[in-house]
Amino acid sequence: MNYQELEIKILKINKEEMITKLESIGATYKRSRVQKIYTYDCYDPILMYKLALEDIK
């Protein structure tokens, strides 16, 4: 099977209201996941790579 993932970021929402709206259009809850996202604002690719390696450790 070929799965495609679509990722969006939504800030400042009312969680309960969003759940209600999703359920009203037929969405079903699948599972909860924890995801770690590391974001860097850096213009030096070598420094960025070193920072990412430190996070992995």
C-alpha positions as CSV (number, residue, x, y, z in Angstrom):
1,M,0.0,0.0,0.0
2,N,1.1,3.5,-0.7
3,Y,0.2,6.0,2.0
4,Q,0.5,9.7,1.6
5,E,0.7,12.0,4.7
6,L,-0.6,15.5,4.6
7,E,0.6,17.7,7.5
8,I,-0.9,21.0,8.4
9,K,-0.3,23.2,11.4
10,I,-3.2,25.0,13.0
11,L,-2.6,27.4,15.9
12,K,-4.9,28.8,18.5
13,I,-8.0,26.6,18.1
14,N,-10.7,25.5,20.4
15,K,-9.9,21.7,20.6
16,E,-13.4,20.6,21.8
17,E,-15.1,22.7,19.1
18,M,-12.9,21.3,16.4
19,I,-13.6,17.7,17.5
20,T,-17.3,18.4,17.4
21,K,-17.1,19.8,13.9
22,L,-15.0,16.9,12.6
23,E,-17.4,14.4,14.1
24,S,-20.3,16.2,12.6
25,I,-18.9,15.7,9.1
26,G,-18.2,12.0,9.7
27,A,-14.6,12.0,10.8
28,T,-13.7,9.2,13.2
29,Y,-10.9,9.1,15.8
30,K,-8.1,6.7,14.9
31,R,-5.4,7.1,17.5
32,S,-3.2,9.5,19.4
33,R,0.4,10.0,18.5
34,V,3.3,12.0,20.0
35,Q,5.6,13.7,17.6
36,K,8.8,15.6,18.3
37,I,9.5,18.4,16.0
38,Y,12.8,20.3,16.1
39,T,12.9,23.7,14.3
40,Y,16.0,25.7,13.8
41,D,16.4,29.1,12.3
42,C,20.0,28.9,11.1
43,Y,21.8,30.0,7.9
44,D,24.9,27.8,8.4
45,P,24.1,24.2,7.2
46,I,27.1,22.8,9.1
47,L,25.9,24.3,12.4
48,M,22.3,23.1,11.7
49,Y,23.6,19.6,11.2
50,K,25.5,19.7,14.4
51,L,22.5,20.9,16.4
52,A,20.3,18.2,14.9
53,L,22.9,15.5,15.9
54,E,22.9,16.9,19.5
55,D,19.1,16.5,19.6
56,I,19.3,12.9,18.4
57,K,21.6,12.1,21.3
